[in-house]
Amino acid sequence: MIDLGAALPTALSRLKKLPDGAELELLTFKRDRGVAIRKTGHLFEVREFGYRDETATEDAAGLKKRLKVILKREFPRSNKVHVLEREAGG
C-alpha cells in the first residue's frame, strides 16, 4: 500500500517499465473501487470501476490527466491505495 499522494507518480513510473499486455491496478483499501491500466504498445487502456464504470484508451500524454481525474473521483476519502501489477495474459 502507498499514500494516495504518491499514487500518480508511482503508477506512471511503473507503467513505463511494464511489458506490453501487462496491467497495473490501483485499488481502494476495501478493493471495491479503482482503476486498471493495461499497456498495449504505445497506448494505455484505462478501465475505471466503482462510482463509474468506463473504459478509455489514452496515449502517454493524456494518461496523466485522465488518472488525476479518476483518482479524485474514485478515491475521495482514501489515504492509502493498493497497487497491483499483473503480467500479460494472467
C-alpha positions in Angstrom: 0.0 0.0 0.0 1.2 3.5 -0.8 0.0 7.0 0.1 -2.6 8.5 -2.3 -0.3 11.5 -2.9 2.3 9.1 -4.3 -0.1 7.0 -6.4 0.0 9.0 -9.6 3.9 9.3 -9.9 4.3 5.7 -8.8 1.7 4.5 -11.3 3.3 6.5 -14.2 6.8 5.3 -13.4 5.7 1.6 -13.1 3.7 1.8 -16.4 6.8 2.9 -18.3 8.6 -0.3 -17.1 5.7 -2.8 -17.8 5.8 -5.1 -20.8 3.1 -4.9 -23.4 -0.2 -6.6 -22.3 0.6 -6.2 -18.6 -1.8 -4.4 -16.2 -1.4 -2.1 -13.2 -4.3 -1.7 -10.8 -4.9 1.0 -8.2 -7.5 -0.1 -5.6 -9.2 1.4 -2.5 -8.5 -0.2 0.9 -11.6 -2.4 0.5 -10.6 -3.2 -3.1 -14.2 -2.4 -4.3 -13.3 0.6 -6.4 -10.3 1.6 -8.5 -8.7 1.9 -11.9 -6.9 -0.7 -14.0 -4.4 0.4 -16.7 -3.3 -2.1 -19.4 -0.3 -1.3 -21.6 -0.8 -2.1 -25.3 2.1 -0.8 -27.3 2.3 3.0 -27.0 -1.3 3.2 -25.9 -2.9 2.5 -22.5 -6.4 1.1 -21.9 -7.8 2.7 -18.8 -10.7 0.9 -17.0 -12.4 2.7 -14.2 -14.7 0.8 -11.8 -16.6 1.9 -8.7 -18.5 5.1 -8.9 -18.3 5.0 -12.7 -17.7 2.0 -15.0 -15.8 3.4 -18.0 -13.1 2.3 -20.3 -11.0 4.6 -22.4 -7.8 4.5 -24.5 -5.1 7.1 -23.9 -1.6 7.8 -25.1 1.1 8.7 -22.7 0.4 12.4 -22.8 -3.3 12.1 -21.9 -2.8 9.3 -19.4 -1.6 11.6 -16.6 -4.5 14.0 -16.8 -7.1 11.1 -17.0 -5.6 9.3 -14.0 -5.6 12.6 -12.0 -9.3 13.0 -12.6 -10.1 9.3 -11.9 -8.1 9.3 -8.6 -10.1 12.3 -7.3 -13.4 10.6 -8.2 -12.7 7.0 -7.2 -10.6 7.7 -4.0 -12.4 10.7 -2.4 -11.7 9.8 1.2 -8.8 7.4 0.8 -5.4 7.9 2.3 -3.8 4.6 1.1 -4.0 2.8 -2.2 -3.3 -0.8 -3.1 -1.0 -1.1 -6.2 -1.1 -4.5 -8.0 0.8 -5.5 -11.1 -0.5 -8.3 -13.3 1.6 -9.9 -16.1 0.4 -10.2 -19.6 -2.2 -13.0 -20.0 -2.5 -13.5 -16.3 
